[in-house]
Amino acid sequence: MADVLKTLNPVERKLLSVLRGEFTVPTLVKMTGLQEVEVVRGAQWLSNKGLADIKESPEETVVLGKNGIEYSKKGLPEQRFLEVLTREMTIEEIGKKAELNNAELSVSLGILRRKNTITIRKDKALHVKRTPQGDKFINSKSLEGKFIQKQFPLQIAILSDEDKYALSELKKRQDIVKVETTKNRTIAPTAEGKKIQESLSTATEVIERLTPDMLRAGSWKNKEFRTYDVKINVPKVFAGKTQPYADFIHQAREKLALMGFIEMDGPTVELEFFNFDALYQPQNHPARTAMASYSVKGTGKLPDPALVQRVKTAHETGGKTGSTGWGGTWSPEVAARLIARAQDTAISPRYLSRKDMKVPGKYFSLVRCYRPDVIDATHGVEFNQLGGFIVGKGLSFRNLLGLLKEFAAEMTGATEFKFFPDYFPFTEPSVQISAKTDWGWMELCGAGVFRPEMLSGLGIKEPVIAWGFGIDRLAMLKLGVTDIRKLFDQDLTSLRNSKKVML
Amino acid sequence: MPTITVSHTDLNKLMGKPMPLKKLTDEAILYVKGELEKADGDELKIEIAETNRPEFWSAEGIARELRAQYGLDKGGIPKYKVLPPRIDVIVDPGLKNIRPHTVCAVVRGVKLGEHGLLQLIQLQEKLCDTFGRKRKEVAIGVYDMHKIKTPIHYKAVHPDKLSFVPLEFTSEMTLRQVLAEHPKGKEYGHLLEGHTKYPVFIDSASNVLSMPPIINSNHTGKVLPETKDLFVECSGHSLEVLNPALNVIVTALAERGGIIEAVRIRLGTKKTVTPNLKPKKILIKHEDIEAMAGMTLTQNQVLQLLKRSRYDTKATKSNYACEYPAYRQDIMHPVDVIEDVLISMGYNTIVPEAPVIASQGEVMKKHKVSRAFAEQLIGQGAQEILSYTLTNRTSIFKKMNKPEGDCVSIENATSQNWSVFRTSILPCLMEFLAANTKSEYPQHVFEIGTVVLPDKTKETRSSNDIHAAMCLASPNSDFTKARQSIETALNTLGFEIETAELKDNTFISGRSASILINKKIVGCVGEIHPKVLNEWNIQVPVCVWEINIEEVFIQK
């Protein structure tokens, strides 16, 4: 018992101390001076601890409707009707004098005639005259008239028979009274609660909150602390958090660096030269149409003329590579067009054509790319791609397969994977690796050995094995989202509730 | 990449030996770079990754390749007999600047049936669409030979001087009407734009065969499952593209029992005979194959693999003189043949060997500092968000109460919502706040990401920067709180800041400042003007800052 006593907080104590019988919430508010919510919550706590019973019974109360409120001030229409009727009058005249509308006039006519308080004469218009019976009524109010003068809300249970009659009459009329059902809550102590009440006054004071003053004065000594219900749920707080996809991208970069790759970057608005031509993608390739890439207003400037010339030769004749090239005439105007970067591979030729390019070397980039599309659950106009390459003497297709297998294991944890022959304009041989994931077989990474025509354009002699991840698909798998738009989540509540995901 | 539909039964019949579905879809279709998309009973939907080998875009071509791979025939180049020409196609020199070239063939005695007809139509479509760049480079017509009176003329005709009934239509239309009114005319009419005459194939009885690259005539252009003798024409601008397209079609028809008969193409006094199915040649070095494969191979192994890929090969000590079928036009370089050797070997039978290259990896500095900066803001209790870098002029100018300015815009935007690159991150944050007015406040959100600014001096006429920006949206947020936020973050990372008055209509006058480090402006801080909040329908005060991460951390 003493244990329960220690758990009581100040509200519970106050409430329990006055709870000497069964009371309603409003009564307890008056008795304790607490707020209504405090009383309700405190009663609930006491009930949880078995110290109080909360009884709820439905209760019918009467309240005034829109017309009822008006009549409670001006009087009922039939009363006002009778009062202005000092002589025989037409119905219009009465309406004007008593400020009654047609509906009110016709209701009044019915009631007053039933009570024999008026007589009606029909001429061109209706003429009404008060009877002697009616004269009496002016001074004494009807039951209905008295009823609407009362204080509302009224509990139906306590109405007199006369009031009940008045209520039943008024209920028939438009919007004068309404009957509402409310929950009536009463609180009473349990037997256990009563026992606690006894010791409540004699019990030593418990400390609610430790204060600096108590510490300074040492007043906490010999006192007890109120004990908490430590199992109770506490309200959630919002902590500062990373955006899950941004965090995922960051982790992917770190992972690639750990695997020995150096990060590369390039401009968001790119020359078609780097996005396509330097990748040996022919100028009439379908990917270079307005359907497949976003063109940007203006014309760019082509890079180093020697580089441009080598790329041109590779396209037209294959140069010294032993290739036929694509044939035709390569146009510098097409290459100078600007687009929103359509593939992350656009960055590779920028680095491969650098004079300070380190060979052997491992490079990667993780960048935003753009493609015209109708946005839906699987397509976005903006997406990220993770790609890169390894350049070095003696690299083979077999090495590429080894690298892909390593990636599949590192990025997805998958142990089952499969290679598919694939096609990319700038690689030969080309391959795609699929891995068995929680979502079933998933295309993970496209890859290949850069074509000799491409490398000759860039001035690279060593073989280059290249790869590119659909990082968005992988992120969806890891973050457990099925709609690609959710990667750029615009819902604060869901971001606040997001979980940390480790790649 | 093309997705095609084939019948499993038909494929089995063409291969000459049935293959279980699982083996076919798990293993065999990898030889044609195929991947099963859907199996619906007998009907298989297969995606072919190879956009440069149209011979794989029909059941006939797939079956032919698999027969060689599984030893169901001898392998090597398939031999097709070509009978000498009996008919002539006379080409009008007036087509020179319109659609100058055609190559044609006759195939007799083909057993099409329902499957064969479907494959023919599908192959024709895919060839024109993917290989023929939506009919620009290649348009194909196939006709019932018996309805044609030879010789056939390919000529340029005035749009109002000739009319015919287009395929699946009942009434005659002039060429001009076809272009203006027929659905195909509307779709492909742009290919004839600017020409005063249009190309037609017309026979000696003045029956129109077709109006390339738009539509066939209903009279001759309708081929039925029981049609036996076919006339095939391809028209376009370059013989290098047209010849392989014709070869793909006629060899596919030959796989269904058709006998190919050549056609004489006459242009003035010049005569050429098509199709030309003479094999093409390429020389491969043994050492190049081994270097690419990353393993040693015997000459015999290589010869077997080449045969299975339908090459005829003569080997010398270290080289292979390879011949390959005329329907292939994808081979530019020995690597193209080497890939075929590796595919025949089977990618999944090669033991992967990870490359061993010792190297020190590194994340770019700008990304490392971005993350360190994000950590500071998360420590302040803010929520990171991520937005698109594409936005619209209304959001970055009008809704921020700024005058219309310069930005990088997309010419072929698919939606006005994503038509320019953002020049600042603040509008994205405002949009985010506007979308979350029902969420609990305070809302402290930040984003670190790329902005794109016009820059005429750069080769791409624009430059990228990484910006960081934060919004403090709360009934009691003010200038001080915003400044404390950015100042604390920068202090921790080793930077002292100063502020200077800033006049900017996005902010309440007198409550905004530039942020300076070493006398250089790196960003701004301020209280958002109520006009801006109204534009975004935001009902709480918002205080913000934005800085250029690269200006701060990477001395430019």
Interface residues (C-beta under 8 A of the other chain):
Chain A: F238 A239 G240 K241 T242 Q243 Y245 A246 D247 H250 R253 E254 L256 A257 L258 M259 G260 F261 I262 E263 M264 D265 P267 T268 V269 E270 L271 N284 P286 A290 Y294 S295 V296 K297 G298 T299 G300 K301 L302 P303 G318 T321 G322 S323 T324 G325 W326 G327 L338 A340 P360 G361 K362 R368 Y370 P372 D373 V374 I375 V381 E382 I390 G392 G394 L395 S396 F397 R398 N399 L401 G402 L403 L404 K405 E406 K418 F419 F420 P421 D422 Y423 E428 P429 S430 V431 Q432 V449 R451 P452 E453 P463 I465 L487 F488 D489 Q490 D491 L492 T493 L495 R496
Chain B: M1 L30 Y31 K33 E35 A49 E50 T51 N52 T130 R133 E137 E240 A291 M292 A293 G294 M295 M332 H333 P334 V335 D336 I338 E339 L342 I343 Y347 N348 I350 V351 P352 E353 A354 P355 I357 A358 S359 Q360 G361 E362 V363 M364 K366 H367 R371 A374 L377 I378 G379 Q380 G381 A382 Q383 E384 I385 L386 S387 Y388 T389 L390 V408 S409 I410 E411 N412 A413 T414 S415 W418 F421 E431 F432 A435 N436 S439 E440 Q443 H444 V445 E447 I448 T450 V452 K458 E459 T460 R461 S462 S463 N464
